[in-house]
Amino acid sequence: MPEWRLIDRGVADTLGEGTLWSARGNAVYWVDILAPALNRLSLESSTVERFAMPEPLGWVAEREAGGFIGGFQIGFAEISLDPLTITPFGDPEPHFPGNRMNDGKADAQGAIWCGTMDMGEEHDRGALYRLAPDRSWTVVDSDYRVPNGPCFSPDGQWLYHSDTARKQMYRFRRTEGGAAEREPFIQFGEEDGYPDGMTVDADGHIWVAHWGGSRISRFTPEGKLDRAIAMPARQVTNITFAGSNLDRMFVSSATVGLDDPTEYDGGFFEVESGVRGLPTNLYAG
C-alpha cells in the first residue's frame, strides 16, 4: 500500500510551494508560485479552491489579526480572502527587480522569516529576511541562489534553512531578535536531488522535500537520516502537518522544467507519516 494519496482537484501546480495549516480555517493553504495562484484545501469538505494572484507569490503566513501576509515578487502584502483583497506595504529589494520571494514561515515570537532569489536562478543575490511584528525587516543572511524551507526546532533554539542550488542545508542558532552565523548542517548527495521546503515534527525531527529526488526524508536533530518516504512526483517541494491533532501530512510538488509530466507531477498529496507536527505560528503584525 502506498503511503500517500493524490488529492483530486483537476489541476497540476507549476511550482507548488509554501504549504500552511490554518487551524482557524480548518484548511491547508499552498501557493503555485508561477501560475501564480493560492490554493485552499478545506479539511471539512475536501474541496480545493484556487485564487488567481497578480504576480508570483512565494508564501503566505497567517496573521493573529486575521487574513494573511504574503511574499510577492514586489514584496510584502496583506491578503484577505472572500473577497480577495491584496494590500502591499513594503519591498525589501527594489534594487533587485528580477528577484522574488520563495519561501517563508512565522516563528513562535510572531515574526516571519523568508528568502528571496533571482527568478532566473543565475545569480547568488538572494537573502534571508526577518519581518518583525512592527513590519520592519532586516537581512539575516545573504548570497543565496535558491533559499528554501525556514523552519524551527520545538524549543525555538534553532532555525533550519537551505540553499537548494548548493544542495546544502544550514542551521542557525537563534539569538534575541535574530540568528547567529549559519552552520552547514546536511549536505545532499548526487542521488538525493535538492533540499527544498521543510518542516519540523513534535519530536524535533526535520522533514525535508527532495526536489528531483522523488521523496521526503526525516532527519534527527543531529542531522542523521531517520526515514524516507518515496513519492510519485519527481519535484517534491514542501511539507506541512495539519488537522486537529496535527497528524495529517500534506506535500506539494511542481511540473516546472519537466517535458513529460505525469499525473502525479505538480500534484498535492496527503501522506501517512505516523507522527505529529507542531502548531502553526501566527504573524503578530
Backbone bond lengths (Angstrom), bond angles and torsions (degrees), N, CA, C in turn:
res aa  C-N    CA-C-N  psi(-1)  N-CA   C-N-CA  omega(-1)  CA-C   N-CA-C  phi
1 M - - - 1.461 - - 1.539 109.29 -
2 P 1.336 118.09 130.87 1.468 119.32 176.92 1.526 110.79 -67.19
3 E 1.317 114.95 153.17 1.461 120.31 179.22 1.517 112.20 -89.60
4 W 1.312 116.93 8.65 1.456 121.23 -177.11 1.521 110.19 -135.99
5 R 1.345 115.53 160.93 1.465 121.56 169.33 1.518 108.14 -138.59
6 L 1.320 115.65 140.69 1.456 122.14 179.63 1.521 109.54 -81.40
7 I 1.328 116.83 128.81 1.464 121.51 175.63 1.520 108.32 -73.58
8 D 1.324 116.61 122.26 1.460 122.33 -178.27 1.523 109.50 -79.47
9 R 1.350 117.18 114.32 1.462 120.03 -178.26 1.520 113.89 -144.99
10 G 1.335 118.20 -2.16 1.454 120.40 172.29 1.511 116.17 76.90
11 V 1.326 118.04 11.88 1.463 120.93 178.89 1.526 108.11 -149.91
12 A 1.319 116.53 150.65 1.464 122.16 174.51 1.520 108.63 -111.52
13 D 1.322 116.48 143.67 1.458 120.93 177.96 1.528 110.47 -81.35
14 T 1.316 115.59 136.66 1.457 119.99 172.52 1.527 109.99 -67.77
15 L 1.338 115.48 -47.45 1.459 120.79 177.56 1.528 108.40 -145.62
16 G 1.336 115.24 78.15 1.459 120.23 176.28 1.517 109.76 -66.06
17 E 1.336 116.50 139.61 1.476 121.35 -176.66 1.526 108.72 -164.68
18 G 1.336 115.59 -178.46 1.459 122.05 167.38 1.513 115.63 57.00
19 T 1.331 118.79 44.54 1.458 121.33 -178.98 1.525 110.71 -65.17
20 L 1.347 116.61 140.37 1.460 121.89 -174.72 1.517 109.81 -148.40
21 W 1.333 116.84 127.66 1.469 122.11 174.21 1.523 109.37 -93.36
22 S 1.337 115.86 128.63 1.457 122.32 175.59 1.520 109.02 -112.68
23 A 1.338 116.84 106.25 1.467 120.47 175.84 1.524 110.23 -66.28
24 R 1.325 116.47 -35.75 1.466 121.25 -179.37 1.521 110.88 -62.16
25 G 1.319 117.17 -40.13 1.451 120.68 -178.34 1.512 114.32 -96.93
26 N 1.356 117.24 -3.14 1.463 122.02 -174.81 1.529 109.97 49.50
27 A 1.315 115.12 49.66 1.464 120.91 -174.09 1.525 110.30 -148.56
28 V 1.327 114.87 153.97 1.460 122.48 172.49 1.528 107.53 -106.85
29 Y 1.310 115.97 129.69 1.462 122.47 177.32 1.524 108.96 -110.49
30 W 1.319 115.30 148.27 1.463 120.13 169.08 1.518 108.04 -156.76
31 V 1.321 115.93 155.96 1.457 121.05 -177.32 1.519 110.33 -99.68
32 D 1.306 115.90 154.74 1.464 123.48 163.30 1.518 104.26 -113.62
33 I 1.323 116.15 95.47 1.462 121.64 -167.36 1.520 112.62 -55.14
34 L 1.326 116.75 -45.52 1.458 120.59 -170.90 1.523 114.18 -93.16
35 A 1.338 118.73 -7.62 1.470 118.95 179.37 1.531 112.11 -59.21
36 P 1.340 120.69 -48.04 1.461 128.13 -14.21 1.537 110.15 -88.42
37 A 1.346 115.98 152.51 1.457 119.91 -176.55 1.521 109.84 -160.64
38 L 1.331 115.26 161.25 1.459 123.90 170.95 1.522 107.44 -119.26
39 N 1.330 116.72 127.52 1.462 122.49 -179.36 1.527 110.56 -103.59
40 R 1.330 115.68 147.99 1.466 121.21 176.16 1.527 109.85 -136.02
41 L 1.345 115.86 119.98 1.455 122.64 176.47 1.521 108.41 -103.99
42 S 1.331 117.74 115.95 1.452 122.20 175.71 1.518 109.37 -79.55
43 L 1.340 117.66 124.45 1.452 119.70 177.59 1.529 111.61 -78.06
44 E 1.331 116.83 -14.05 1.462 120.04 176.97 1.520 111.21 -79.46
45 S 1.317 117.10 -46.06 1.465 121.01 -175.33 1.522 113.68 -104.15
46 S 1.336 117.83 -11.60 1.469 124.11 -176.37 1.527 112.67 63.90
47 T 1.330 117.23 18.81 1.463 121.23 177.65 1.529 110.08 -93.35
48 V 1.327 115.34 152.61 1.460 121.57 178.77 1.517 109.02 -117.67
49 E 1.329 116.42 129.08 1.464 122.83 172.83 1.520 108.58 -110.01
50 R 1.317 114.81 149.40 1.465 120.43 -177.52 1.527 108.21 -130.21
51 F 1.329 115.92 121.68 1.462 122.64 -177.56 1.525 108.64 -107.18
52 A 1.323 116.50 118.99 1.463 120.80 177.75 1.522 109.83 -67.92
53 M 1.332 116.01 137.82 1.454 122.74 179.04 1.530 109.86 -111.03
54 P 1.334 117.59 155.27 1.468 119.68 -175.71 1.516 114.36 -78.28
55 E 1.334 118.03 -15.80 1.463 121.46 -178.60 1.522 108.02 -162.80
56 P 1.350 118.74 170.09 1.464 120.50 -177.59 1.523 113.25 -51.56
57 L 1.327 115.05 130.20 1.464 123.56 -178.66 1.522 107.76 -120.09
58 G 1.336 117.53 116.00 1.454 121.29 -174.31 1.506 114.89 -86.62
59 W 1.345 117.90 -28.47 1.463 121.23 -176.16 1.527 109.82 -166.64
60 V 1.316 115.08 162.00 1.463 121.85 168.43 1.523 107.93 -132.50
61 A 1.323 116.34 148.33 1.461 123.62 174.39 1.525 107.09 -131.23
62 E 1.315 116.06 137.22 1.457 120.57 -178.23 1.528 110.08 -77.11
63 R 1.333 115.76 143.36 1.465 121.94 179.80 1.527 110.56 -98.43
64 E 1.331 116.28 144.39 1.459 120.30 172.59 1.523 110.57 -58.70
65 A 1.334 116.77 -36.51 1.463 121.96 -175.98 1.521 113.28 -80.78
66 G 1.325 117.62 -2.15 1.460 121.83 -178.08 1.510 112.00 107.49
67 G 1.315 116.07 150.69 1.448 120.72 -177.54 1.521 111.45 75.14
68 F 1.332 115.13 -158.65 1.453 121.20 -172.57 1.523 110.68 -138.60
69 I 1.325 115.09 160.65 1.458 122.43 162.04 1.519 106.46 -106.49
70 G 1.326 116.68 134.90 1.455 121.29 179.42 1.513 111.50 -118.35
71 G 1.341 115.94 148.39 1.453 121.55 175.73 1.520 109.90 -104.06
72 F 1.311 116.86 99.48 1.464 123.29 -178.16 1.527 110.58 -95.88
73 Q 1.308 115.76 174.98 1.461 119.75 174.79 1.525 110.41 -61.22
74 I 1.319 117.51 -36.07 1.468 120.30 -179.14 1.523 112.70 -84.25
75 G 1.332 118.43 -3.71 1.453 120.14 178.33 1.516 112.94 124.65
76 F 1.316 115.72 -151.85 1.452 122.45 -174.45 1.526 111.82 -85.31
77 A 1.335 115.80 145.59 1.465 120.22 178.11 1.518 109.50 -153.25
78 E 1.334 115.98 149.74 1.454 121.61 168.17 1.525 108.48 -78.22
79 I 1.331 116.00 140.78 1.461 121.04 176.34 1.523 108.44 -127.86
80 S 1.307 115.84 129.43 1.458 122.03 170.72 1.515 107.73 -121.17
81 L 1.320 116.67 143.64 1.461 122.14 178.09 1.528 109.39 -112.57
82 D 1.337 115.52 159.71 1.479 121.58 174.91 1.527 113.10 57.43
83 P 1.342 121.34 61.91 1.464 127.38 2.93 1.526 112.08 -87.54
84 L 1.323 115.03 165.11 1.453 121.54 -178.85 1.527 110.86 -76.57
85 T 1.333 115.84 123.35 1.464 121.99 172.29 1.518 108.01 -136.13
86 I 1.331 117.16 141.10 1.455 123.52 -178.96 1.524 108.24 -128.74
87 T 1.344 116.70 124.73 1.460 121.20 -176.83 1.526 109.52 -127.09
88 P 1.352 118.38 99.13 1.467 120.52 179.31 1.527 111.20 -65.53
89 F 1.356 115.86 149.03 1.465 118.10 177.26 1.526 113.48 -140.89
90 G 1.325 120.13 -1.32 1.465 118.09 177.63 1.510 112.68 -178.10
91 D 1.345 115.18 137.49 1.464 121.41 177.36 1.515 108.45 -119.08
92 P 1.349 118.37 110.94 1.466 119.26 -178.76 1.519 114.25 -76.57
93 E 1.335 117.88 -12.28 1.466 119.00 -174.53 1.534 112.83 -135.62
94 P 1.319 118.19 58.39 1.467 118.76 175.82 1.526 112.47 -64.73
95 H 1.333 116.27 -19.69 1.465 121.54 180.00 1.523 112.35 -80.29
96 F 1.347 117.65 -8.15 1.464 122.34 177.53 1.539 109.00 -125.92
97 P 1.323 118.35 74.17 1.468 119.73 -176.80 1.517 114.09 -64.08
98 G 1.341 117.73 -17.32 1.460 121.17 177.52 1.507 113.79 -87.90
99 N 1.332 117.44 1.37 1.458 121.37 177.97 1.528 110.97 -88.96
100 R 1.320 115.52 161.16 1.462 122.72 170.77 1.518 108.86 -146.04
101 M 1.330 116.36 167.29 1.457 120.63 174.30 1.522 109.46 -84.26
102 N 1.341 115.69 151.16 1.456 119.10 -172.99 1.514 114.65 -125.48
103 D 1.306 120.45 -36.74 1.457 121.44 -178.43 1.512 108.01 -160.07
104 G 1.330 117.52 147.13 1.448 119.99 -178.37 1.513 112.18 -164.40
105 K 1.333 115.82 159.03 1.455 120.71 -177.78 1.527 109.45 -160.53
106 A 1.334 116.35 147.92 1.460 121.29 176.52 1.521 110.44 -84.47
107 D 1.340 116.11 150.04 1.462 120.68 175.64 1.527 109.89 -102.41
108 A 1.322 116.25 179.13 1.462 121.19 -175.28 1.524 112.60 -68.94
109 Q 1.326 117.74 -16.40 1.462 121.40 177.58 1.527 112.72 -90.13
110 G 1.341 116.96 1.42 1.451 120.46 176.30 1.502 115.38 87.25
111 A 1.338 118.44 13.20 1.463 122.27 174.14 1.526 109.18 -99.10
112 I 1.330 116.36 159.15 1.459 121.96 176.95 1.521 109.18 -109.72
113 W 1.348 115.43 133.87 1.454 122.50 174.10 1.528 107.48 -109.87
114 C 1.326 117.01 129.69 1.468 119.83 -174.93 1.515 110.74 -151.30
115 G 1.329 115.00 156.01 1.455 120.91 -179.20 1.512 112.34 -113.58
116 T 1.328 115.72 155.14 1.456 122.32 173.37 1.527 108.72 -121.33
117 M 1.336 115.38 159.86 1.463 119.81 -177.39 1.519 110.67 -155.50
118 D 1.316 114.93 157.97 1.459 122.99 171.41 1.523 108.25 -70.53
119 M 1.334 117.38 123.40 1.467 120.16 -177.48 1.519 112.14 -60.65
120 G 1.307 117.50 -29.30 1.458 120.91 178.47 1.511 113.89 -81.55
121 E 1.327 116.90 -8.09 1.476 123.58 -179.49 1.521 111.66 55.92
122 E 1.337 115.69 35.71 1.462 120.73 -178.90 1.516 112.62 -107.29
123 H 1.338 117.83 -21.56 1.464 121.95 -173.05 1.528 110.75 -126.13
124 D 1.343 115.56 145.27 1.465 121.18 177.15 1.528 109.21 -87.08
125 R 1.315 116.08 64.03 1.458 119.20 -178.23 1.532 112.04 -117.63
126 G 1.326 115.80 21.35 1.452 120.14 174.14 1.517 111.30 -85.16
127 A 1.324 116.00 163.11 1.460 121.66 -178.04 1.520 109.96 -145.43
128 L 1.326 115.18 162.20 1.460 122.99 172.70 1.518 107.43 -105.67
129 Y 1.333 116.62 124.39 1.458 123.09 -177.58 1.524 111.07 -114.14
130 R 1.320 114.80 154.52 1.458 122.81 168.44 1.523 108.25 -119.44
131 L 1.344 115.80 118.52 1.463 122.13 176.74 1.523 107.43 -96.59
132 A 1.323 117.38 110.22 1.464 122.50 -176.87 1.533 110.47 -75.03
133 P 1.334 116.93 162.68 1.466 119.60 177.51 1.523 114.17 -59.29
134 D 1.344 117.94 -23.67 1.472 119.10 176.67 1.523 112.35 -84.49
135 R 1.334 116.49 7.56 1.469 124.99 177.23 1.525 113.97 72.35
136 S 1.302 117.09 15.14 1.470 120.06 168.45 1.522 107.96 -87.50
137 W 1.319 116.49 153.71 1.463 119.39 -179.78 1.519 110.94 -130.26
138 T 1.326 114.74 152.78 1.456 121.88 178.15 1.525 108.80 -134.38
139 V 1.333 116.22 150.11 1.458 122.10 173.94 1.525 107.91 -85.49
140 V 1.334 115.94 120.91 1.463 121.62 179.62 1.524 111.26 -92.52
141 D 1.332 116.53 -36.05 1.463 121.54 -177.85 1.528 107.74 -154.70
142 S 1.331 117.35 161.82 1.467 120.55 -174.51 1.514 111.08 -145.29
143 D 1.338 115.33 -177.67 1.471 124.50 177.85 1.530 112.27 66.46
144 Y 1.329 116.89 43.23 1.464 122.02 174.99 1.527 110.22 -97.38
145 R 1.330 116.17 145.83 1.468 121.39 169.88 1.534 109.46 -89.58
146 V 1.340 117.38 -53.59 1.469 122.08 178.72 1.535 108.46 -138.50
147 P 1.337 118.09 89.70 1.459 120.59 179.94 1.518 110.93 -73.40
148 N 1.318 116.46 143.87 1.464 120.00 -176.30 1.515 111.22 -153.24
149 G 1.328 113.97 151.74 1.446 123.57 161.04 1.504 118.96 70.32
150 P 1.319 123.02 43.54 1.450 116.74 173.86 1.523 110.34 -62.90
151 C 1.326 116.41 131.05 1.461 122.16 172.71 1.514 107.96 -153.89
152 F 1.336 117.03 170.09 1.457 120.97 -166.02 1.526 111.04 -134.25
153 S 1.330 116.17 143.96 1.455 120.45 175.30 1.528 109.44 -66.63
154 P 1.335 118.08 154.80 1.468 120.13 -177.30 1.527 114.05 -56.99
155 D 1.326 117.10 -32.29 1.467 119.42 179.90 1.519 112.71 -85.99
156 G 1.347 117.04 -0.11 1.455 120.72 177.57 1.513 115.30 76.02
157 Q 1.330 117.23 4.76 1.465 120.11 -176.00 1.521 113.35 -81.17
158 W 1.345 117.18 -21.96 1.460 120.53 -175.57 1.517 111.31 -126.26
159 L 1.315 114.75 140.13 1.468 123.84 169.42 1.526 106.81 -110.21
160 Y 1.335 116.81 130.70 1.462 122.08 176.57 1.529 108.63 -108.24
161 H 1.318 115.63 138.98 1.465 121.13 -176.36 1.523 107.07 -155.08
162 S 1.324 117.25 166.07 1.464 118.71 -179.46 1.517 111.14 -146.97
163 D 1.305 115.08 160.64 1.465 121.99 163.80 1.520 105.17 -112.74
164 T 1.320 115.15 102.49 1.460 120.85 -174.39 1.522 111.57 -56.56
165 A 1.317 117.10 -42.31 1.464 120.87 -176.56 1.526 111.99 -61.82
166 R 1.322 117.03 -30.63 1.465 120.97 179.54 1.526 112.53 -90.28
167 K 1.321 117.45 -1.30 1.467 123.12 -176.65 1.524 111.48 58.16
168 Q 1.308 116.15 30.65 1.461 121.31 -172.37 1.522 111.18 -120.96
169 M 1.336 115.87 124.07 1.454 121.50 169.65 1.526 108.65 -95.56
170 Y 1.333 114.85 141.99 1.455 121.54 179.15 1.528 109.45 -119.46
171 R 1.317 114.81 164.44 1.450 119.93 165.65 1.528 108.57 -134.85
172 F 1.318 115.06 149.27 1.455 122.25 -179.99 1.528 107.60 -125.63
173 R 1.314 117.60 131.63 1.458 119.66 171.33 1.523 107.92 -75.92
174 R 1.323 116.47 127.80 1.453 120.89 -177.41 1.527 111.40 -70.85
175 T 1.324 115.52 144.04 1.455 122.89 175.15 1.517 108.49 -124.98
176 E 1.296 117.09 173.57 1.453 120.76 179.20 1.532 109.33 -62.29
177 G 1.339 116.11 109.64 1.451 120.83 178.11 1.511 115.11 75.08
178 G 1.335 117.89 11.53 1.457 118.21 -178.69 1.507 112.01 -168.28
179 A 1.339 116.17 -145.27 1.459 121.52 -179.08 1.515 109.01 -155.04
180 A 1.343 116.04 148.80 1.457 121.41 176.75 1.526 110.00 -74.99
181 E 1.316 116.34 179.68 1.463 121.46 -179.00 1.528 110.56 -60.55
182 R 1.327 116.14 143.24 1.462 120.42 -177.01 1.521 111.32 -67.43
183 E 1.339 113.83 148.82 1.463 121.23 176.27 1.524 108.61 -119.54
184 P 1.327 119.69 136.45 1.461 120.09 170.96 1.528 109.25 -58.75
185 F 1.331 116.46 136.41 1.458 120.49 -174.26 1.531 111.70 -121.67
186 I 1.330 117.16 -61.25 1.463 121.57 179.53 1.528 108.22 -134.15
187 Q 1.310 116.79 127.14 1.462 122.04 176.66 1.518 108.75 -103.50
188 F 1.330 117.80 121.95 1.457 121.20 177.35 1.522 110.23 -76.33
189 G 1.346 115.76 142.61 1.444 121.67 175.93 1.515 112.18 -89.74
190 E 1.330 116.50 176.20 1.459 121.90 -176.23 1.522 111.82 -59.32
191 E 1.323 117.11 -36.92 1.457 121.24 -176.67 1.530 112.50 -80.79
192 D 1.321 117.44 -7.31 1.466 121.01 -173.99 1.517 113.73 -88.43
193 G 1.321 118.41 -13.25 1.453 119.13 -168.92 1.522 109.39 77.69
194 Y 1.344 115.70 -143.78 1.462 121.37 -175.08 1.526 110.35 -127.84
195 P 1.334 119.12 139.20 1.462 119.98 178.08 1.520 111.24 -70.99
196 D 1.316 115.92 125.62 1.468 120.99 -179.21 1.529 108.96 -114.24
197 G 1.323 117.86 -135.94 1.455 120.47 -177.12 1.514 112.25 -64.21
198 M 1.337 115.93 158.96 1.464 120.03 -176.51 1.515 110.72 -151.66
199 T 1.338 114.34 163.89 1.453 121.70 175.02 1.522 107.83 -148.74
200 V 1.328 116.27 169.00 1.460 122.32 -179.54 1.518 108.75 -119.73
201 D 1.332 116.59 137.82 1.458 119.76 179.35 1.537 110.57 -92.16
202 A 1.350 115.54 178.38 1.463 120.42 -174.86 1.518 112.87 -65.81
203 D 1.339 117.48 -18.60 1.460 121.61 177.58 1.528 112.66 -89.14
204 G 1.326 116.60 0.00 1.457 120.32 -179.92 1.501 114.85 85.67
205 H 1.349 117.96 7.54 1.455 121.74 177.15 1.528 109.74 -82.99
206 I 1.321 115.25 147.96 1.471 121.54 -176.20 1.517 109.12 -101.59
207 W 1.335 116.35 123.76 1.460 122.94 175.69 1.526 108.61 -99.44
208 V 1.330 116.46 129.30 1.462 121.69 -174.51 1.526 110.30 -126.21
209 A 1.332 116.38 135.13 1.464 122.27 173.89 1.525 109.33 -84.27
210 H 1.341 116.24 138.03 1.474 121.92 -179.24 1.529 109.91 -102.89
211 W 1.326 116.97 103.85 1.461 121.27 171.57 1.533 107.81 -70.37
212 G 1.330 116.53 122.88 1.455 119.86 -177.44 1.515 113.87 77.38
213 G 1.321 116.87 6.52 1.457 120.43 -177.75 1.510 114.45 -118.66
214 S 1.338 117.90 -4.21 1.470 123.62 173.80 1.533 113.20 54.53
215 R 1.319 116.09 40.61 1.456 117.60 177.85 1.529 110.85 -166.63
216 I 1.334 113.91 170.28 1.452 121.73 167.39 1.526 106.76 -121.04
217 S 1.324 116.39 147.41 1.454 120.72 -178.18 1.517 110.65 -128.94
218 R 1.328 114.42 151.35 1.465 122.20 176.25 1.524 108.48 -113.35
219 F 1.340 115.69 125.87 1.454 122.01 178.51 1.526 110.03 -115.06
220 T 1.327 115.90 146.54 1.453 120.63 176.35 1.528 109.93 -71.87
221 P 1.335 117.88 165.69 1.469 119.46 176.74 1.525 113.12 -59.97
222 E 1.328 116.67 -17.01 1.469 120.46 177.04 1.527 112.20 -89.92
223 G 1.338 117.27 -3.28 1.452 120.93 177.68 1.506 115.35 92.12
224 K 1.326 117.82 13.80 1.461 121.58 179.17 1.524 110.62 -91.17
225 L 1.329 117.19 134.44 1.456 121.25 177.46 1.523 109.70 -62.73
226 D 1.330 116.21 125.49 1.458 121.88 -176.60 1.521 112.12 -108.89
227 R 1.337 116.57 -31.96 1.461 120.24 -173.60 1.521 109.62 -167.82
228 A 1.331 117.20 151.49 1.459 122.09 175.13 1.523 109.38 -138.01
229 I 1.328 116.23 142.74 1.462 122.54 176.88 1.525 107.52 -121.79
230 A 1.330 116.76 119.30 1.460 121.21 179.23 1.524 109.81 -70.75
231 M 1.336 115.59 139.93 1.461 122.67 178.88 1.524 109.58 -120.78
232 P 1.348 117.97 150.79 1.464 119.73 -179.27 1.519 113.52 -80.30
233 A 1.334 117.44 -15.25 1.459 121.22 175.95 1.523 109.35 -85.89
234 R 1.322 116.66 142.78 1.459 119.82 -177.33 1.528 112.30 -81.26
235 Q 1.319 116.35 -35.39 1.461 120.64 -175.75 1.532 108.57 -110.96
236 V 1.326 115.17 86.61 1.460 121.92 -178.11 1.527 107.93 -87.78
237 T 1.339 117.33 135.00 1.455 118.77 -164.12 1.524 116.36 -121.18
238 N 1.339 119.36 -34.17 1.459 118.38 -174.06 1.519 110.55 -160.84
239 I 1.342 115.74 162.48 1.455 122.58 -171.56 1.524 109.36 -143.14
240 T 1.344 116.96 139.68 1.463 120.10 169.75 1.510 109.88 -145.01
241 F 1.330 116.14 151.19 1.454 122.32 169.88 1.523 108.44 -94.85
242 A 1.338 116.25 144.99 1.461 120.54 -174.58 1.523 110.21 -146.17
243 G 1.337 115.56 178.26 1.451 121.75 178.04 1.519 112.45 92.16
244 S 1.324 116.24 162.98 1.462 121.00 -176.09 1.522 112.62 -61.06
245 N 1.333 117.39 -28.34 1.462 121.50 177.89 1.525 112.90 -102.66
246 L 1.326 116.43 4.78 1.471 122.36 -178.85 1.516 112.39 54.83
247 D 1.340 115.76 34.04 1.467 120.53 -178.37 1.526 112.68 -114.26
248 R 1.339 117.47 13.48 1.453 121.38 175.03 1.531 108.35 -111.22
249 M 1.306 116.69 125.34 1.464 121.43 -178.62 1.517 110.17 -104.53
250 F 1.338 116.02 136.64 1.458 122.10 176.97 1.522 109.26 -125.10
251 V 1.339 115.40 143.51 1.460 122.58 -171.45 1.532 109.57 -135.33
252 S 1.320 116.89 133.70 1.464 122.50 178.77 1.517 110.92 -103.55
253 S 1.341 115.53 166.34 1.468 120.66 179.65 1.530 109.68 -153.23
254 A 1.337 116.55 -177.15 1.465 121.02 -172.14 1.521 111.73 -144.29
255 T 1.335 115.28 154.97 1.466 121.81 174.06 1.525 112.69 -109.68
256 V 1.335 118.13 -11.97 1.456 120.84 -173.72 1.532 110.42 -54.84
257 G 1.334 115.79 133.09 1.455 121.66 178.50 1.509 115.50 85.00
258 L 1.340 118.05 -5.25 1.463 120.78 -179.75 1.528 110.54 -93.83
259 D 1.318 117.24 127.79 1.465 121.12 178.65 1.523 112.26 -79.75
260 D 1.331 116.14 -24.15 1.462 120.24 -174.62 1.531 111.39 -133.88
261 P 1.349 118.15 60.69 1.469 119.05 -177.50 1.522 111.91 -61.42
262 T 1.322 115.45 138.79 1.460 121.51 175.77 1.522 109.29 -88.93
263 E 1.320 117.00 -178.94 1.463 120.79 178.35 1.524 111.75 -66.50
264 Y 1.332 117.11 -15.00 1.459 120.50 -177.79 1.521 113.26 -96.79
265 D 1.328 117.18 -27.70 1.461 119.96 178.88 1.524 109.28 -64.73
266 G 1.317 116.52 131.73 1.460 121.07 -175.53 1.509 113.19 80.38
267 G 1.334 117.14 6.16 1.451 121.17 179.97 1.516 112.67 -81.49
268 F 1.341 114.61 165.46 1.454 122.23 175.19 1.520 106.75 -117.79
269 F 1.327 117.20 132.09 1.453 121.67 -166.98 1.521 111.80 -126.83
270 E 1.340 114.97 147.94 1.455 120.55 163.65 1.524 107.26 -102.82
271 V 1.337 116.08 133.95 1.459 122.25 -172.93 1.527 109.95 -121.88
272 E 1.318 115.55 137.43 1.465 121.42 175.40 1.523 108.64 -83.81
273 S 1.320 116.55 101.61 1.468 120.04 -177.88 1.525 112.71 -99.04
274 G 1.331 116.94 -26.80 1.454 120.51 -179.05 1.514 114.68 77.25
275 V 1.335 117.73 8.22 1.467 121.25 179.13 1.525 108.99 -132.28
276 R 1.306 115.82 171.83 1.463 122.04 179.36 1.520 111.21 -111.31
277 G 1.322 113.91 154.00 1.445 119.53 178.11 1.516 111.76 -100.81
278 L 1.318 114.95 -166.06 1.466 123.65 179.72 1.525 109.91 -107.12
279 P 1.329 117.79 151.88 1.474 119.27 177.26 1.524 111.73 -59.03
280 T 1.315 116.40 150.71 1.457 122.00 177.36 1.528 109.85 -73.18
281 N 1.319 116.57 129.13 1.455 120.43 174.83 1.529 110.23 -79.22
282 L 1.320 116.88 146.96 1.457 122.52 -178.51 1.522 110.37 -110.02
283 Y 1.314 115.46 145.38 1.457 120.67 176.72 1.525 109.12 -75.44
284 A 1.323 116.15 131.75 1.466 121.07 -173.09 1.523 113.17 -89.54
285 G 1.322 118.06 -3.08 1.454 120.34 -177.37 1.508 113.26 -94.68
